[in-house]
Amino acid sequence: MANTINILVTLKSENDSRDILTVLSEQNDFRIIGTENEEAQTIIKSHLLQPDILILDSQLPGLTEYNLARIIRSRSPSTRIILLCDKDEENAYLAYKTGISGILNKKTDMGILVPVIRIISEGKNYYNIPHAFTVNTPVKHVTFFPEHKIKQNHIILSPAERGIVTDIVQGLSDKQIAEHLHFSAGTIRNYVTAIKRKTKLTSRTQLAVYSLVNELVHMEQLELFKGLGQPEPASCE
């Protein structure tokens, strides 16, 4: 009997996700353990669920695929990442160096995803884009998130700020955070502005990822993800 391959799918488009789930669900040894469409939750789920395979969209907002892969692999080193891209502009050598094991163009027949998953599960790499790389291929310039402070624990948040950041990581809006913490929406906006200034970040996505990487928020304490220890297979309907 073949070993089960646990797969986490992170795609921006619901249509892309539905099509891929349909293809993968036809394989008896594939188990879909979760779906996502945002970076911070992908980091959390990868850490808690430790999937064998992560299918990752190159078009997620906020972070480059290389940044995200590097962060995920640091917390889930056994997870093999397959990147789905819209164009043939991905740099296979840079992907390899940041922990991406496979690249497929979304225009490709997704039926090929099944054998690619099996190949990558065996520890091999697969880059289905033009211009196969060699070890001498130059790496394009990429600004990593944030390269100079990927691990910078000296930032100190007040209890109120920490509570707000925890809710941001869980995807709550300012209004929802205000209701949860019993503040006004204006107060929450002021806090968020102050936190961004303190961390020198500009977006909520960057703030959420930064908080996870620097352990300003501990994943296991997030209410939204406490039930992830024994995931149910995702539906493709």
N, C-alpha and C positions, 0 to 999 in steps of 0.2 A: 504494500500500500504506500502511495506517494505521501511525502511529508506535506502538511498544510502550509501554504504560503500566506501569511497575514499581510494585508495590503491596506494602506491608508491613502485616500484619494483627496487631493487638494486642487480644485479647479475653480476659476472665477466664474465661468459660464455654467449655468444649470444644464443647458443642452449638452455641452461637452461631457459634463459629469454623468448625465443620464445615459448617454451613448456608451461611455466607457464602462459604467457599472453593468450595463446589459451584456457587453462582451465578456467581462470578467466573471459574471455570475454563472456563465455556462460551463465554467471549469470546476470540477468537483473538488480539486485540491486548492482552490483559491478561496480565501475568506476575507471579505471586505469588513474591516473592523472600524471604519469611520470615514466620514466625508467632511470636507471643510472648504472655505473659500477666502480665508484670511490668515495672515502670517502668524500673529501671536497665538491664535488657537491651534495652528499647525505645530508650532513649537511645543505647546503644552501637550497636545495629543501624542506627538512623536515621543516625548519624554515619558509620558505615563503608560502608553500602549506598546512602545518599542516595536513598531511594525518591521517586518522583513523587507517590505518594499514601500516606498513613498512615491506616489505619482504626483508630480509638482508642475504647476502652471507657471510659465515664464512671464505671464501678464498680471500677476497679483500686484495690487497697489502698494507703494511705500518702500519696498526693499527690492534689490536686485536678486535674481535667483541664486547668484553666487554667494551673496551675504547670507541668505536664508539657509542654503545648503550647509554652509560652514557652521552656522549656529546649531542647526539640527544635528549635524554629525558630531558636534562636540558633546551633546547630551544623549545621543542615541547612536553610538559608533557602529553598531551592527546593522543599522538601517541602510539599505541600498536605495539610491534616489534615481528616478527616471524623470527627466525634464521633457515636458511637451511645449514646443515653441510654435509661434505663428510664422516665423521667417527663418531663412537659412543663415542667420547672422550670429548664431551662438558660437562661441569659441570653445571647441572641444577640449583643448589643452587646459584652459582655465577651468572648465567644468570638471575635468579630471582632478586638477589640483585642489579644488574646493569640495570634493566628495560627491560629485554627480557621476553616476555610473553609466547612464544612458541618456541619449537625446533622440527624440522623435519629432518630426514636423506634424502638426495637427492635421495637415492636408493628406497625410499618409493614411491608407486604409488601416483603421485601428485593429483589424484582425491580427496585424503583426505584433500588437502589444503582448499577446499571449506568449509566443515563443521568446520575445525579448525579455519578458519577466522571468521566464525559466532560465535563459542564458545568464541574466544578471544575478539570479538567485544562486547560481553556481560559482559566483565570484568573478565572472568575466564582465567586460565593458562592451557597450554597443552605442556607437555614435552615427546615426543615420542622417548626416548632413554632409554637404560638399567639402572637399579639401581635407581629407583625412590628415590628422595631425601627427607629428613626430615629436620626440623629446626636444627637438631644436625649434619647434614652432614658437614664434614670439607671442607673448601674452599681451593682449590689448590692455590699455590703461583702464582700470576699474576702481572707482572710489568705494571702498568697503564701508559698511555701516558700523558705527562711526569708527574708522580704523584706529584712531588715537585713543579711544576710550571704550573699546569693546568690553573691557573688564575694569571697572573703575568704582570700587566700593566706597570711596570716601564721601560720596554724595549722601547727605543725611536728610531724610524727610521727617516731618512732624507726623504724629499719629493721624491727624486729619488728612494730610497730604498722602500718607500711605494708604488710607482707606479709599481715597479718591482714585489713586493709581490702580489699586486692586480692582475697582469697578471698571476703570478704563480697559484694563487687560481683559475683562470679561465681556467687553463690547457694549457697555451701557452708555447711553447718551447723557448729556449734562442734566437734562430733565429727570431721567431715571435715577441718576446718581443723587440728585437733590432730594428726590422722594425717599431713596434708600437711607441716606445719611441725615435726613431732616434738616437740610440747609435750603436756602433759596437758590434758584437756578443761576442768578447773578453772582452769588457767592462762589458757587462751583466754577463758573467761568473764570472768576478772578484767581481762584486757586490753581486751575489748570494753566492759566497764563504764567503764574509764578513758578509752577513746577517746570514748565518748558524753559523758562528763563534760567532756572537753577541747573537744569540738565543740559542746557544749550541745544535743545532739540526743537524741531518746528512742527511736527505732526503727531497726532495721537497714535498712529501706527508705530512710529519710531519710539515714542514714549513707552508703549506697551512692550515692545521687544526689548528695549533697553532695561526696563524694570525686571523682566524675566532673566535676561542674561546676567545682570548684576545682583540678582536675588533680592531686589527691593520688594518683590512679591514672590511668595513661595507657592509653587504650582499646586502642591497637595492641599493647600488651604483654600483654594478657589471653590466656591459653592457650586459653580456651573459644571465642574469637572469631577466632583467627588464620586460620581457613579461610573467612572470610566474603567474601573479595575477589571470588570468582566463585560466587555462590550457585546452588544447584540449585532448580528450581521445587518449591514445597511440594506435597505430596500432599493430596488432599481425601478420601481414603478413611478 
